[in-house]
Amino acid sequence: MRLRQNLTSTQRGKIAELHVATALMSQSGGRLSPFEPLSDDHGIDLVVLDKISGRALPIQVKSWLLDPDKPVKTVQFDVQKTTFGEGKSGALICVVLEIETLAIETAWMIPTTDIPAGATDRPNKYVLAPSRLSTSKDKYSGHRHGSIASLTDAVEALLAKGKQ
């Protein structure tokens, strides 16, 4: 499929960010309002405002485009350590997108405070390698969401805590 070959990593990332933003907005009935920072030099792709509580959640979005010709059970997401230093609040949302439909097949929402414990520690980054299989009981399964409704509920719950 030529789409996969022609998209840059920046383009793939932007597609995922927009999908996550519209999913959160639509599934929350407009309660969650995503904003895009003018600069994402701190690894923040979206800031999601909860219109009811007034709380905001910084989010980094990572994506994997699923190649139907090369199906995989495990996907990998790399997060720079400078993005999620100790004490920083927010969340990481990782999504697997179907390349032909651009649907979100699977998503993980991980509070930033949980990233170091759940990832493989490398010198400059954290490496997360969750299974995309819904039956998997890997260390990421508690963060996995098979629907955008479930993902939205998790974001709303994190915002309700008031501490990310």
VENVENTA-V350638 format. One record per backbone hydrogen bond with DSSP energy under -0.5 kcal/mol. NH is the residue of the N-H (numbers start at 0). CO is the residue of the C=O. E is the energy in kcal/mol with one decimal. If there is no record, write none. Layout:
nh-><NH	NH>
co-><CO	CO>
e-><E	E>
//
This chain:
nh-><3	4	5	6	11	12	13	14	15	16	17	18	19	20	21	22	23	24	25	26	27	28	29	30	32	33	34	36	42	44	44	45	46	47	48	48	49	50	50	53	56	58	59	61	63	65	65	66	67	69	74	76	78	80	82	83	84	87	90	91	92	93	93	94	95	96	96	97	98	98	101	104	104	105	106	107	108	109	109	110	111	112	113	114	114	115	117	118	119	120	121	121	125	126	127	127	131	132	135	140	142	143	143	144	150	151	152	153	154	155	156	157	158	159	160	161	161>
co-><0	0	1	2	7	8	9	10	11	12	13	14	15	16	17	18	19	20	21	22	23	25	24	27	48	31	46	34	39	42	58	58	34	56	32	46	54	30	48	49	47	45	90	92	94	63	96	64	65	66	129	127	125	123	79	79	81	84	57	109	59	91	107	61	105	63	94	102	65	96	97	95	102	95	144	93	142	91	107	108	89	163	110	110	111	111	113	114	126	118	119	124	78	119	76	125	72	72	132	137	139	139	140	106	146	147	148	149	150	151	152	153	154	155	156	157	158>
e-><-0.5	-0.9	-1.6	-1.5	-2.5	-2.3	-2.3	-2.3	-2.1	-2.6	-2.5	-2.1	-2.7	-2.7	-2.6	-2.4	-2.6	-2.2	-2.6	-2.7	-1.4	-1.2	-2.4	-1.3	-2.8	-0.6	-2.5	-0.5	-2.2	-0.7	-2.1	-2.2	-2.7	-2.6	-2.5	-0.6	-3.1	-2.7	-0.8	-2.7	-2.1	-3.1	-2.3	-2.5	-1.9	-0.7	-3.2	-0.5	-0.7	-1.5	-2.4	-2.9	-2.8	-2.4	-1.1	-1.1	-0.6	-2.0	-2.0	-2.7	-2.9	-0.6	-2.4	-2.5	-2.7	-2.9	-0.6	-2.5	-1.2	-0.6	-2.9	-2.9	-0.8	-0.9	-2.1	-2.4	-1.9	-3.0	-0.5	-0.5	-2.2	-0.6	-1.9	-0.6	-1.0	-0.6	-1.5	-1.2	-3.0	-0.5	-0.6	-2.5	-3.1	-2.4	-2.9	-0.5	-3.4	-0.6	-1.7	-1.8	-2.1	-0.6	-0.7	-3.5	-1.9	-2.4	-2.3	-2.0	-2.1	-2.7	-2.3	-2.2	-2.4	-2.1	-1.3	-0.8	-0.6>
//
